[in-house]
Amino acid sequence: MVEHSENGRTEGQRRVLIVGAGYGGLRTALRLAVLQRSERANLQVVLLDMNDYHQLITELHEVAGGRTPVDEVRLP
């Protein structure tokens, strides 16, 4: 069993804080998740954003044109 400290991390684990969940923040978080799964890193990744969703900016013209509902360009 892995023991966690008061801050939720295991011993020797580094915390990575990514501020902003836009395309760059999401890509970075996903790459770090792949690195973590391969067990080459002992990281706790925290992704911080002011919204609880990611908006597909490249699809906003479809919403503006009335061809796509707003919910289809947001990812929870």
All heavy atoms as a GROMACS GRO file, in nm:
protein
  594
    1MET      N    1   0.083  -0.118   0.000
    1MET     CA    2   0.000   0.000   0.000
    1MET      C    3   0.088   0.125   0.000
    1MET      O    4   0.186   0.133   0.072
    1MET     CB    5  -0.090   0.000   0.124
    1MET     CG    6  -0.182   0.118   0.130
    1MET     SD    7  -0.294   0.096   0.269
    1MET     CE    8  -0.328   0.265   0.303
    2VAL      N    9   0.055   0.223  -0.082
    2VAL     CA   10   0.130   0.347  -0.091
    2VAL      C   11   0.074   0.445   0.010
    2VAL      O   12  -0.046   0.467   0.017
    2VAL     CB   13   0.119   0.409  -0.233
    2VAL    CG1   14   0.190   0.541  -0.240
    2VAL    CG2   15   0.172   0.312  -0.336
    3GLU      N   16   0.163   0.501   0.091
    3GLU     CA   17   0.119   0.598   0.191
    3GLU      C   18   0.125   0.738   0.133
    3GLU      O   19   0.220   0.774   0.065
    3GLU     CB   20   0.205   0.589   0.316
    3GLU     CG   21   0.181   0.459   0.391
    3GLU     CD   22   0.240   0.465   0.530
    3GLU    OE1   23   0.244   0.575   0.589
    3GLU    OE2   24   0.281   0.360   0.579
    4HIS      N   25   0.020   0.816   0.162
    4HIS     CA   26   0.013   0.953   0.114
    4HIS      C   27   0.036   1.048   0.230
    4HIS      O   28  -0.006   1.023   0.342
    4HIS     CB   29  -0.124   0.981   0.051
    4HIS     CG   30  -0.148   0.902  -0.074
    4HIS    ND1   31  -0.100   0.940  -0.195
    4HIS    CD2   32  -0.213   0.785  -0.094
    4HIS    CE1   33  -0.136   0.852  -0.286
    4HIS    NE2   34  -0.205   0.756  -0.226
    5SER      N   35   0.099   1.162   0.201
    5SER     CA   36   0.120   1.264   0.303
    5SER      C   37  -0.005   1.351   0.314
    5SER      O   38  -0.104   1.328   0.248
    5SER     CB   39   0.242   1.349   0.268
    5SER     OG   40   0.218   1.418   0.147
    6GLU      N   41   0.002   1.455   0.397
    6GLU     CA   42  -0.112   1.544   0.418
    6GLU      C   43  -0.156   1.612   0.290
    6GLU      O   44  -0.273   1.643   0.271
    6GLU     CB   45  -0.077   1.650   0.521
    6GLU     CG   46  -0.062   1.596   0.661
    6GLU     CD   47  -0.021   1.704   0.759
    6GLU    OE1   48  -0.026   1.823   0.724
    6GLU    OE2   49   0.015   1.668   0.871
    7ASN      N   50  -0.064   1.637   0.197
    7ASN     CA   51  -0.100   1.708   0.074
    7ASN      C   52  -0.142   1.612  -0.039
    7ASN      O   53  -0.163   1.656  -0.151
    7ASN     CB   54   0.016   1.797   0.027
    7ASN     CG   55   0.142   1.720   0.000
    7ASN    OD1   56   0.140   1.598  -0.014
    7ASN    ND2   57   0.254   1.789  -0.007
    8GLY      N   58  -0.157   1.485  -0.010
    8GLY     CA   59  -0.206   1.389  -0.108
    8GLY      C   60  -0.099   1.327  -0.196
    8GLY      O   61  -0.129   1.245  -0.281
    9ARG      N   62   0.026   1.366  -0.180
    9ARG     CA   63   0.134   1.311  -0.263
    9ARG      C   64   0.203   1.197  -0.190
    9ARG      O   65   0.206   1.190  -0.070
    9ARG     CB   66   0.237   1.420  -0.294
    9ARG     CG   67   0.184   1.527  -0.385
    9ARG     CD   68   0.290   1.626  -0.420
    9ARG     NE   69   0.315   1.710  -0.303
    9ARG     CZ   70   0.417   1.794  -0.293
    9ARG    NH1   71   0.505   1.805  -0.388
    9ARG    NH2   72   0.432   1.869  -0.186
   10THR      N   73   0.262   1.107  -0.269
   10THR     CA   74   0.343   1.001  -0.211
   10THR      C   75   0.483   1.056  -0.186
   10THR      O   76   0.520   1.160  -0.239
   10THR     CB   77   0.350   0.879  -0.304
   10THR    OG1   78   0.410   0.919  -0.427
   10THR    CG2   79   0.214   0.820  -0.328
   11GLU      N   80   0.561   0.985  -0.111
   11GLU     CA   81   0.696   1.030  -0.079
   11GLU      C   82   0.782   1.039  -0.206
   11GLU      O   83   0.781   0.949  -0.289
   11GLU     CB   84   0.762   0.933   0.019
   11GLU     CG   85   0.897   0.980   0.069
   11GLU     CD   86   0.955   0.887   0.172
   11GLU    OE1   87   0.877   0.828   0.249
   11GLU    OE2   88   1.077   0.874   0.173
   12GLY      N   89   0.850   1.150  -0.223
   12GLY     CA   90   0.935   1.170  -0.339
   12GLY      C   91   0.861   1.216  -0.463
   12GLY      O   92   0.921   1.238  -0.567
   13GLN      N   93   0.732   1.230  -0.454
   13GLN     CA   94   0.652   1.270  -0.570
   13GLN      C   95   0.657   1.422  -0.587
   13GLN      O   96   0.646   1.497  -0.492
   13GLN     CB   97   0.508   1.224  -0.551
   13GLN     CG   98   0.422   1.241  -0.672
   13GLN     CD   99   0.281   1.188  -0.649
   13GLN    OE1  100   0.223   1.206  -0.542
   13GLN    NE2  101   0.227   1.119  -0.747
   14ARG      N  102   0.675   1.464  -0.712
   14ARG     CA  103   0.676   1.607  -0.743
   14ARG      C  104   0.539   1.648  -0.795
   14ARG      O  105   0.475   1.572  -0.867
   14ARG     CB  106   0.783   1.638  -0.846
   14ARG     CG  107   0.923   1.615  -0.790
   14ARG     CD  108   1.026   1.646  -0.893
   14ARG     NE  109   1.016   1.542  -0.997
   14ARG     CZ  110   1.077   1.546  -1.113
   14ARG    NH1  111   1.153   1.648  -1.143
   14ARG    NH2  112   1.064   1.450  -1.200
   15ARG      N  113   0.499   1.768  -0.759
   15ARG     CA  114   0.370   1.822  -0.806
   15ARG      C  115   0.395   1.918  -0.921
   15ARG      O  116   0.481   2.005  -0.913
   15ARG     CB  117   0.299   1.895  -0.693
   15ARG     CG  118   0.165   1.953  -0.738
   15ARG     CD  119   0.095   2.023  -0.626
   15ARG     NE  120   0.047   1.923  -0.533
   15ARG     CZ  121   0.008   1.951  -0.409
   15ARG    NH1  122   0.011   2.072  -0.364
   15ARG    NH2  123  -0.036   1.854  -0.330
   16VAL      N  124   0.319   1.901  -1.029
   16VAL     CA  125   0.326   1.989  -1.145
   16VAL      C  126   0.194   2.062  -1.153
   16VAL      O  127   0.089   1.999  -1.164
   16VAL     CB  128   0.352   1.910  -1.275
   16VAL    CG1  129   0.351   2.004  -1.394
   16VAL    CG2  130   0.483   1.834  -1.266
   17LEU      N  131   0.197   2.195  -1.148
   17LEU     CA  132   0.077   2.277  -1.158
   17LEU      C  133   0.072   2.339  -1.296
   17LEU      O  134   0.163   2.411  -1.336
   17LEU     CB  135   0.077   2.386  -1.051
   17LEU     CG  136  -0.037   2.487  -1.058
   17LEU    CD1  137  -0.171   2.418  -1.037
   17LEU    CD2  138  -0.016   2.597  -0.957
   18ILE      N  139  -0.034   2.310  -1.370
   18ILE     CA  140  -0.053   2.367  -1.503
   18ILE      C  141  -0.168   2.467  -1.491
   18ILE      O  142  -0.280   2.429  -1.456
   18ILE     CB  143  -0.087   2.258  -1.606
   18ILE    CG1  144   0.024   2.154  -1.612
   18ILE    CG2  145  -0.112   2.321  -1.743
   18ILE    CD1  146  -0.011   2.030  -1.690
   19VAL      N  147  -0.138   2.594  -1.515
   19VAL     CA  148  -0.238   2.699  -1.504
   19VAL      C  149  -0.293   2.728  -1.643
   19VAL      O  150  -0.220   2.772  -1.730
   19VAL     CB  151  -0.179   2.827  -1.440
   19VAL    CG1  152  -0.284   2.935  -1.431
   19VAL    CG2  153  -0.121   2.795  -1.303
   20GLY      N  154  -0.420   2.699  -1.661
   20GLY     CA  155  -0.484   2.720  -1.790
   20GLY      C  156  -0.506   2.589  -1.862
   20GLY      O  157  -0.412   2.516  -1.890
   21ALA      N  158  -0.632   2.559  -1.890
   21ALA     CA  159  -0.666   2.433  -1.956
   21ALA      C  160  -0.706   2.457  -2.101
   21ALA      O  161  -0.798   2.396  -2.153
   21ALA     CB  162  -0.777   2.361  -1.881
   22GLY      N  163  -0.633   2.546  -2.167
   22GLY     CA  164  -0.653   2.563  -2.310
   22GLY      C  165  -0.584   2.450  -2.384
   22GLY      O  166  -0.548   2.347  -2.324
   23TYR      N  167  -0.561   2.469  -2.511
   23TYR     CA  168  -0.498   2.362  -2.590
   23TYR      C  169  -0.358   2.328  -2.537
   23TYR      O  170  -0.322   2.211  -2.526
   23TYR     CB  171  -0.492   2.401  -2.737
   23TYR     CG  172  -0.627   2.400  -2.804
   23TYR    CD1  173  -0.693   2.518  -2.834
   23TYR    CD2  174  -0.690   2.280  -2.834
   23TYR    CE1  175  -0.818   2.516  -2.894
   23TYR    CE2  176  -0.815   2.278  -2.894
   23TYR     CZ  177  -0.879   2.396  -2.923
   23TYR     OH  178  -1.001   2.395  -2.981
   24GLY      N  179  -0.280   2.428  -2.501
   24GLY     CA  180  -0.145   2.404  -2.450
   24GLY      C  181  -0.146   2.333  -2.316
   24GLY      O  182  -0.068   2.240  -2.292
   25GLY      N  183  -0.232   2.377  -2.225
   25GLY     CA  184  -0.242   2.315  -2.093
   25GLY      C  185  -0.289   2.171  -2.100
   25GLY      O  186  -0.235   2.084  -2.033
   26LEU      N  187  -0.389   2.146  -2.184
   26LEU     CA  188  -0.439   2.009  -2.199
   26LEU      C  189  -0.334   1.918  -2.262
   26LEU      O  190  -0.315   1.804  -2.219
   26LEU     CB  191  -0.565   2.007  -2.285
   26LEU     CG  192  -0.692   2.057  -2.218
   26LEU    CD1  193  -0.808   2.056  -2.318
   26LEU    CD2  194  -0.727   1.974  -2.097
   27ARG      N  195  -0.265   1.970  -2.362
   27ARG     CA  196  -0.162   1.888  -2.428
   27ARG      C  197  -0.050   1.853  -2.329
   27ARG      O  198  -0.002   1.740  -2.324
   27ARG     CB  199  -0.106   1.961  -2.549
   27ARG     CG  200  -0.005   1.878  -2.624
   27ARG     CD  201   0.041   1.949  -2.749
   27ARG     NE  202   0.144   1.872  -2.813
   27ARG     CZ  203   0.132   1.817  -2.932
   27ARG    NH1  204   0.022   1.833  -3.000
   27ARG    NH2  205   0.229   1.747  -2.984
   28THR      N  206  -0.010   1.952  -2.250
   28THR     CA  207   0.094   1.928  -2.150
   28THR      C  208   0.048   1.825  -2.047
   28THR      O  209   0.124   1.734  -2.013
   28THR     CB  210   0.132   2.060  -2.081
   28THR    OG1  211   0.177   2.154  -2.179
   28THR    CG2  212   0.241   2.039  -1.977
   29ALA      N  213  -0.075   1.838  -1.998
   29ALA     CA  214  -0.127   1.744  -1.900
   29ALA      C  215  -0.134   1.602  -1.957
   29ALA      O  216  -0.099   1.505  -1.889
   29ALA     CB  217  -0.266   1.789  -1.853
   30LEU      N  218  -0.176   1.591  -2.082
   30LEU     CA  219  -0.183   1.459  -2.144
   30LEU      C  220  -0.045   1.397  -2.163
   30LEU      O  221  -0.026   1.277  -2.141
   30LEU     CB  222  -0.257   1.467  -2.278
   30LEU     CG  223  -0.407   1.493  -2.267
   30LEU    CD1  224  -0.466   1.522  -2.405
   30LEU    CD2  225  -0.478   1.377  -2.201
   31ARG      N  226   0.051   1.478  -2.204
   31ARG     CA  227   0.188   1.424  -2.220
   31ARG      C  228   0.246   1.380  -2.086
   31ARG      O  229   0.314   1.277  -2.078
   31ARG     CB  230   0.278   1.528  -2.285
   31ARG     CG  231   0.253   1.539  -2.432
   31ARG     CD  232   0.354   1.629  -2.495
   31ARG     NE  233   0.346   1.610  -2.639
   31ARG     CZ  234   0.444   1.637  -2.721
   31ARG    NH1  235   0.557   1.684  -2.675
   31ARG    NH2  236   0.430   1.617  -2.849
   32LEU      N  237   0.220   1.458  -1.981
   32LEU     CA  238   0.269   1.419  -1.849
   32LEU      C  239   0.198   1.293  -1.799
   32LEU      O  240   0.258   1.211  -1.731
   32LEU     CB  241   0.251   1.533  -1.750
   32LEU     CG  242   0.346   1.652  -1.770
   32LEU    CD1  243   0.307   1.767  -1.679
   32LEU    CD2  244   0.490   1.611  -1.746
   33ALA      N  245   0.072   1.276  -1.834
   33ALA     CA  246  -0.002   1.155  -1.796
   33ALA      C  247   0.058   1.032  -1.863
   33ALA      O  248   0.072   0.927  -1.801
   33ALA     CB  249  -0.149   1.168  -1.833
   34VAL      N  250   0.097   1.045  -1.989
   34VAL     CA  251   0.162   0.934  -2.060
   34VAL      C  252   0.296   0.903  -1.994
   34VAL      O  253   0.330   0.786  -1.972
   34VAL     CB  254   0.181   0.969  -2.210
   34VAL    CG1  255   0.273   0.869  -2.278
   34VAL    CG2  256   0.047   0.975  -2.279
   35LEU      N  257   0.370   1.006  -1.959
   35LEU     CA  258   0.499   0.987  -1.891
   35LEU      C  259   0.478   0.918  -1.756
   35LEU      O  260   0.553   0.828  -1.720
   35LEU     CB  261   0.567   1.124  -1.872
   35LEU     CG  262   0.706   1.124  -1.814
   35LEU    CD1  263   0.804   1.059  -1.911
   35LEU    CD2  264   0.749   1.265  -1.782
   36GLN      N  265   0.375   0.958  -1.684
   36GLN     CA  266   0.346   0.898  -1.554
   36GLN      C  267   0.308   0.751  -1.568
   36GLN      O  268   0.352   0.668  -1.491
   36GLN     CB  269   0.231   0.976  -1.487
   36GLN     CG  270   0.190   0.924  -1.352
   36GLN     CD  271   0.293   0.948  -1.244
   36GLN    OE1  272   0.387   1.024  -1.262
   36GLN    NE2  273   0.278   0.880  -1.133
   37ARG      N  274   0.228   0.718  -1.669
   37ARG     CA  275   0.187   0.579  -1.690
   37ARG      C  276   0.305   0.489  -1.725
   37ARG      O  277   0.304   0.371  -1.695
   37ARG     CB  278   0.081   0.571  -1.799
   37ARG     CG  279  -0.057   0.584  -1.743
   37ARG     CD  280  -0.163   0.555  -1.846
   37ARG     NE  281  -0.237   0.680  -1.866
   37ARG     CZ  282  -0.252   0.741  -1.981
   37ARG    NH1  283  -0.202   0.691  -2.090
   37ARG    NH2  284  -0.318   0.853  -1.989
   38SER      N  285   0.404   0.546  -1.791
   38SER     CA  286   0.519   0.465  -1.828
   38SER      C  287   0.615   0.448  -1.710
   38SER      O  288   0.718   0.386  -1.724
   38SER     CB  289   0.593   0.529  -1.946
   38SER     OG  290   0.655   0.650  -1.905
   39GLU      N  291   0.578   0.506  -1.596
   39GLU     CA  292   0.654   0.495  -1.471
   39GLU      C  293   0.794   0.552  -1.480
   39GLU      O  294   0.883   0.514  -1.405
   39GLU     CB  295   0.657   0.350  -1.422
   39GLU     CG  296   0.519   0.296  -1.390
   39GLU     CD  297   0.523   0.156  -1.335
   39GLU    OE1  298   0.630   0.112  -1.289
   39GLU    OE2  299   0.418   0.090  -1.338
   40ARG      N  300   0.815   0.645  -1.572
   40ARG     CA  301   0.944   0.712  -1.578
   40ARG      C  302   0.945   0.839  -1.493
   40ARG      O  303   1.048   0.902  -1.477
   40ARG     CB  304   0.980   0.747  -1.722
   40ARG     CG  305   1.012   0.625  -1.804
   40ARG     CD  306   1.057   0.664  -1.940
   40ARG     NE  307   0.939   0.708  -2.015
   40ARG     CZ  308   0.943   0.768  -2.132
   40ARG    NH1  309   1.057   0.795  -2.188
   40ARG    NH2  310   0.832   0.803  -2.194
   41ALA      N  311   0.831   0.875  -1.440
   41ALA     CA  312   0.823   0.996  -1.358
   41ALA      C  313   0.731   0.970  -1.240
   41ALA      O  314   0.638   0.891  -1.248
   41ALA     CB  315   0.769   1.112  -1.440
   42ASN      N  316   0.759   1.035  -1.131
   42ASN     CA  317   0.676   1.025  -1.012
   42ASN      C  318   0.616   1.162  -0.989
   42ASN      O  319   0.669   1.243  -0.916
   42ASN     CB  320   0.762   0.980  -0.893
   42ASN     CG  321   0.677   0.945  -0.773
   42ASN    OD1  322   0.556   0.932  -0.782
   42ASN    ND2  323   0.742   0.932  -0.661
   43LEU      N  324   0.503   1.188  -1.059
   43LEU     CA  325   0.444   1.321  -1.060
   43LEU      C  326   0.299   1.320  -1.014
   43LEU      O  327   0.229   1.222  -1.030
   43LEU     CB  328   0.444   1.378  -1.203
   43LEU     CG  329   0.576   1.390  -1.276
   43LEU    CD1  330   0.551   1.431  -1.420
   43LEU    CD2  331   0.665   1.490  -1.206
   44GLN      N  332   0.257   1.432  -0.959
   44GLN     CA  333   0.116   1.459  -0.937
   44GLN      C  334   0.084   1.580  -1.024
   44GLN      O  335   0.140   1.688  -1.005
   44GLN     CB  336   0.087   1.491  -0.791
   44GLN     CG  337  -0.059   1.522  -0.766
   44GLN     CD  338  -0.084   1.570  -0.625
   44GLN    OE1  339  -0.002   1.638  -0.566
   44GLN    NE2  340  -0.199   1.533  -0.571
   45VAL      N  341   0.000   1.562  -1.123
   45VAL     CA  342  -0.033   1.670  -1.217
   45VAL      C  343  -0.164   1.735  -1.174
   45VAL      O  344  -0.264   1.667  -1.154
   45VAL     CB  345  -0.046   1.616  -1.362
   45VAL    CG1  346  -0.084   1.727  -1.458
   45VAL    CG2  347   0.084   1.550  -1.404
   46VAL      N  348  -0.159   1.869  -1.160
   46VAL     CA  349  -0.277   1.946  -1.123
   46VAL      C  350  -0.303   2.044  -1.236
   46VAL      O  351  -0.218   2.124  -1.272
   46VAL     CB  352  -0.256   2.023  -0.991
   46VAL    CG1  353  -0.378   2.106  -0.957
   46VAL    CG2  354  -0.221   1.927  -0.878
   47LEU      N  355  -0.422   2.036  -1.296
   47LEU     CA  356  -0.462   2.124  -1.406
   47LEU      C  357  -0.564   2.223  -1.351
   47LEU      O  358  -0.669   2.185  -1.302
   47LEU     CB  359  -0.522   2.041  -1.519
   47LEU     CG  360  -0.563   2.114  -1.645
   47LEU    CD1  361  -0.444   2.185  -1.710
   47LEU    CD2  362  -0.625   2.017  -1.744
   48LEU      N  363  -0.532   2.352  -1.359
   48LEU     CA  364  -0.614   2.457  -1.300
   48LEU      C  365  -0.668   2.548  -1.410
   48LEU      O  366  -0.592   2.596  -1.493
   48LEU     CB  367  -0.529   2.538  -1.201
   48LEU     CG  368  -0.596   2.652  -1.127
   48LEU    CD1  369  -0.701   2.598  -1.032
   48LEU    CD2  370  -0.492   2.731  -1.052
   49ASP      N  371  -0.799   2.568  -1.410
   49ASP     CA  372  -0.861   2.657  -1.507
   49ASP      C  373  -0.981   2.724  -1.443
   49ASP      O  374  -1.039   2.670  -1.348
   49ASP     CB  375  -0.904   2.579  -1.631
   49ASP     CG  376  -0.938   2.670  -1.748
   49ASP    OD1  377  -0.844   2.733  -1.802
   49ASP    OD2  378  -1.056   2.679  -1.784
   50MET      N  379  -1.020   2.839  -1.493
   50MET     CA  380  -1.134   2.910  -1.435
   50MET      C  381  -1.268   2.847  -1.476
   50MET      O  382  -1.370   2.875  -1.416
   50MET     CB  383  -1.132   3.058  -1.472
   50MET     CG  384  -1.146   3.089  -1.617
   50MET     SD  385  -1.126   3.266  -1.640
   50MET     CE  386  -1.235   3.291  -1.778
   51ASN      N  387  -1.269   2.763  -1.577
   51ASN     CA  388  -1.390   2.696  -1.622
   51ASN      C  389  -1.381   2.547  -1.592
   51ASN      O  390  -1.273   2.492  -1.579
   51ASN     CB  391  -1.409   2.714  -1.774
   51ASN     CG  392  -1.421   2.859  -1.812
   51ASN    OD1  393  -1.498   2.934  -1.754
   51ASN    ND2  394  -1.342   2.901  -1.910
   52ASP      N  395  -1.497   2.482  -1.585
   52ASP     CA  396  -1.497   2.337  -1.563
   52ASP      C  397  -1.519   2.262  -1.694
   52ASP      O  398  -1.565   2.149  -1.696
   52ASP     CB  399  -1.602   2.297  -1.459
   52ASP     CG  400  -1.744   2.332  -1.500
   52ASP    OD1  401  -1.762   2.402  -1.602
   52ASP    OD2  402  -1.838   2.288  -1.432
   53TYR      N  403  -1.486   2.327  -1.805
   53TYR     CA  404  -1.500   2.266  -1.937
   53TYR      C  405  -1.390   2.322  -2.029
   53TYR      O  406  -1.328   2.423  -2.000
   53TYR     CB  407  -1.637   2.297  -1.997
   53TYR     CG  408  -1.665   2.445  -2.011
   53TYR    CD1  409  -1.624   2.515  -2.123
   53TYR    CD2  410  -1.729   2.516  -1.910
   53TYR    CE1  411  -1.646   2.651  -2.135
   53TYR    CE2  412  -1.752   2.651  -1.921
   53TYR     CZ  413  -1.710   2.719  -2.033
   53TYR     OH  414  -1.731   2.853  -2.044
   54HIS      N  415  -1.369   2.253  -2.140
   54HIS     CA  416  -1.278   2.301  -2.244
   54HIS      C  417  -1.364   2.330  -2.366
   54HIS      O  418  -1.449   2.250  -2.404
   54HIS     CB  419  -1.174   2.195  -2.279
   54HIS     CG  420  -1.088   2.233  -2.395
   54HIS    ND1  421  -0.993   2.332  -2.387
   54HIS    CD2  422  -1.084   2.187  -2.522
   54HIS    CE1  423  -0.935   2.344  -2.504
   54HIS    NE2  424  -0.987   2.257  -2.588
   55GLN      N  425  -1.344   2.447  -2.425
   55GLN     CA  426  -1.423   2.486  -2.540
   55GLN      C  427  -1.342   2.471  -2.667
   55GLN      O  428  -1.227   2.514  -2.673
   55GLN     CB  429  -1.469   2.630  -2.525
   55GLN     CG  430  -1.578   2.667  -2.621
   55GLN     CD  431  -1.660   2.784  -2.570
   55GLN    OE1  432  -1.619   2.853  -2.480
   55GLN    NE2  433  -1.775   2.804  -2.628
   56LEU      N  434  -1.400   2.407  -2.767
   56LEU     CA  435  -1.334   2.387  -2.895
   56LEU      C  436  -1.347   2.516  -2.976
   56LEU      O  437  -1.443   2.535  -3.050
   56LEU     CB  438  -1.394   2.268  -2.970
   56LEU     CG  439  -1.385   2.134  -2.897
   56LEU    CD1  440  -1.466   2.029  -2.971
   56LEU    CD2  441  -1.241   2.092  -2.882
   57ILE      N  442  -1.252   2.604  -2.961
   57ILE     CA  443  -1.256   2.737  -3.023
   57ILE      C  444  -1.267   2.726  -3.175
   57ILE      O  445  -1.333   2.808  -3.238
   57ILE     CB  446  -1.130   2.818  -2.984
   57ILE    CG1  447  -1.122   2.833  -2.831
   57ILE    CG2  448  -1.127   2.953  -3.052
   57ILE    CD1  449  -1.236   2.910  -2.769
   58THR      N  450  -1.205   2.625  -3.233
   58THR     CA  451  -1.207   2.612  -3.378
   58THR      C  452  -1.345   2.579  -3.433
   58THR      O  453  -1.366   2.584  -3.554
   58THR     CB  454  -1.108   2.502  -3.424
   58THR    OG1  455  -1.142   2.379  -3.359
   58THR    CG2  456  -0.965   2.540  -3.388
   59GLU      N  457  -1.440   2.547  -3.345
   59GLU     CA  458  -1.576   2.512  -3.387
   59GLU      C  459  -1.678   2.621  -3.355
   59GLU      O  460  -1.797   2.604  -3.381
   59GLU     CB  461  -1.619   2.380  -3.323
   59GLU     CG  462  -1.536   2.261  -3.363
   59GLU     CD  463  -1.544   2.231  -3.512
   59GLU    OE1  464  -1.654   2.237  -3.569
   59GLU    OE2  465  -1.438   2.201  -3.572
   60LEU      N  466  -1.635   2.733  -3.299
   60LEU     CA  467  -1.730   2.838  -3.261
   60LEU      C  468  -1.805   2.897  -3.379
   60LEU      O  469  -1.920   2.941  -3.365
   60LEU     CB  470  -1.658   2.949  -3.183
   60LEU     CG  471  -1.620   2.914  -3.040
   60LEU    CD1  472  -1.552   3.032  -2.974
   60LEU    CD2  473  -1.739   2.869  -2.959
   61HIS      N  474  -1.745   2.897  -3.497
   61HIS     CA  475  -1.815   2.950  -3.614
   61HIS      C  476  -1.940   2.866  -3.646
   61HIS      O  477  -2.038   2.918  -3.698
   61HIS     CB  478  -1.721   2.956  -3.735
   61HIS     CG  479  -1.679   2.822  -3.786
   61HIS    ND1  480  -1.583   2.746  -3.722
   61HIS    CD2  481  -1.721   2.750  -3.892
   61HIS    CE1  482  -1.567   2.632  -3.788
   61HIS    NE2  483  -1.650   2.632  -3.891
   62GLU      N  484  -1.936   2.738  -3.613
   62GLU     CA  485  -2.052   2.652  -3.634
   62GLU      C  486  -2.167   2.691  -3.540
   62GLU      O  487  -2.284   2.689  -3.579
   62GLU     CB  488  -2.015   2.505  -3.613
   62GLU     CG  489  -1.915   2.451  -3.713
   62GLU     CD  490  -1.973   2.434  -3.853
   62GLU    OE1  491  -2.097   2.426  -3.867
   62GLU    OE2  492  -1.894   2.430  -3.948
   63VAL      N  493  -2.132   2.726  -3.417
   63VAL     CA  494  -2.233   2.770  -3.321
   63VAL      C  495  -2.290   2.905  -3.365
   63VAL      O  496  -2.412   2.926  -3.363
   63VAL     CB  497  -2.173   2.781  -3.178
   63VAL    CG1  498  -2.275   2.838  -3.081
   63VAL    CG2  499  -2.124   2.645  -3.131
   64ALA      N  500  -2.204   2.997  -3.404
   64ALA     CA  501  -2.247   3.129  -3.447
   64ALA      C  502  -2.339   3.121  -3.570
   64ALA      O  503  -2.433   3.200  -3.584
   64ALA     CB  504  -2.126   3.217  -3.480
   65GLY      N  505  -2.315   3.025  -3.656
   65GLY     CA  506  -2.398   3.006  -3.775
   65GLY      C  507  -2.524   2.927  -3.748
   65GLY      O  508  -2.604   2.907  -3.839
   66GLY      N  509  -2.542   2.882  -3.625
   66GLY     CA  510  -2.663   2.808  -3.590
   66GLY      C  511  -2.664   2.664  -3.637
   66GLY      O  512  -2.768   2.598  -3.637
   67ARG      N  513  -2.549   2.613  -3.678
   67ARG     CA  514  -2.542   2.476  -3.730
   67ARG      C  515  -2.509   2.373  -3.622
   67ARG      O  516  -2.529   2.254  -3.641
   67ARG     CB  517  -2.439   2.469  -3.842
   67ARG     CG  518  -2.480   2.547  -3.966
   67ARG     CD  519  -2.379   2.532  -4.077
   67ARG     NE  520  -2.252   2.596  -4.048
   67ARG     CZ  521  -2.224   2.724  -4.074
   67ARG    NH1  522  -2.313   2.801  -4.130
   67ARG    NH2  523  -2.106   2.774  -4.045
   68THR      N  524  -2.456   2.420  -3.508
   68THR     CA  525  -2.414   2.329  -3.402
   68THR      C  526  -2.458   2.386  -3.267
   68THR      O  527  -2.439   2.505  -3.243
   68THR     CB  528  -2.260   2.314  -3.401
   68THR    OG1  529  -2.219   2.268  -3.530
   68THR    CG2  530  -2.213   2.218  -3.296
   69PRO      N  531  -2.515   2.304  -3.178
   69PRO     CA  532  -2.548   2.353  -3.044
   69PRO      C  533  -2.422   2.379  -2.962
   69PRO      O  534  -2.318   2.316  -2.983
   69PRO     CB  535  -2.629   2.239  -2.982
   69PRO     CG  536  -2.645   2.135  -3.085
   69PRO     CD  537  -2.561   2.169  -3.202
   70VAL      N  538  -2.432   2.472  -2.868
   70VAL     CA  539  -2.318   2.509  -2.783
   70VAL      C  540  -2.261   2.388  -2.710
   70VAL      O  541  -2.140   2.375  -2.696
   70VAL     CB  542  -2.360   2.618  -2.682
   70VAL    CG1  543  -2.248   2.647  -2.583
   70VAL    CG2  544  -2.399   2.745  -2.754
   71ASP      N  545  -2.346   2.297  -2.664
   71ASP     CA  546  -2.300   2.182  -2.588
   71ASP      C  547  -2.208   2.090  -2.668
   71ASP      O  548  -2.132   2.013  -2.610
   71ASP     CB  549  -2.418   2.100  -2.536
   71ASP     CG  550  -2.497   2.177  -2.430
   71ASP    OD1  551  -2.442   2.273  -2.374
   71ASP    OD2  552  -2.613   2.140  -2.405
   72GLU      N  553  -2.213   2.097  -2.800
   72GLU     CA  554  -2.129   2.009  -2.881
   72GLU      C  555  -1.987   2.063  -2.900
   72GLU      O  556  -1.902   1.992  -2.952
   72GLU     CB  557  -2.194   1.985  -3.017
   72GLU     CG  558  -2.314   1.894  -3.006
   72GLU     CD  559  -2.366   1.850  -3.142
   72GLU    OE1  560  -2.289   1.853  -3.240
   72GLU    OE2  561  -2.483   1.813  -3.147
   73VAL      N  562  -1.961   2.186  -2.858
   73VAL     CA  563  -1.825   2.240  -2.870
   73VAL      C  564  -1.761   2.258  -2.732
   73VAL      O  565  -1.658   2.321  -2.718
   73VAL     CB  566  -1.821   2.373  -2.949
   73VAL    CG1  567  -1.868   2.352  -3.089
   73VAL    CG2  568  -1.900   2.482  -2.880
   74ARG      N  569  -1.823   2.200  -2.630
   74ARG     CA  570  -1.768   2.202  -2.493
   74ARG      C  571  -1.740   2.060  -2.447
   74ARG      O  572  -1.822   1.971  -2.461
   74ARG     CB  573  -1.867   2.264  -2.395
   74ARG     CG  574  -1.876   2.411  -2.404
   74ARG     CD  575  -1.961   2.462  -2.291
   74ARG     NE  576  -1.967   2.606  -2.297
   74ARG     CZ  577  -2.044   2.679  -2.220
   74ARG    NH1  578  -2.121   2.620  -2.133
   74ARG    NH2  579  -2.044   2.809  -2.231
   75LEU      N  580  -1.624   2.042  -2.388
   75LEU     CA  581  -1.586   1.913  -2.331
   75LEU      C  582  -1.577   1.928  -2.181
   75LEU      O  583  -1.508   2.016  -2.132
   75LEU     CB  584  -1.451   1.867  -2.386
   75LEU     CG  585  -1.439   1.859  -2.538
   75LEU    CD1  586  -1.297   1.830  -2.577
   75LEU    CD2  587  -1.534   1.757  -2.594
   76PRO      N  588  -1.647   1.845  -2.103
   76PRO     CA  589  -1.642   1.857  -1.956
   76PRO      C  590  -1.504   1.827  -1.901
   76PRO      O  591  -1.428   1.756  -1.960
   76PRO     CB  592  -1.744   1.755  -1.907
   76PRO     CG  593  -1.775   1.666  -2.022
   76PRO     CD  594  -1.730   1.734  -2.145
   0.00000   0.00000   0.00000
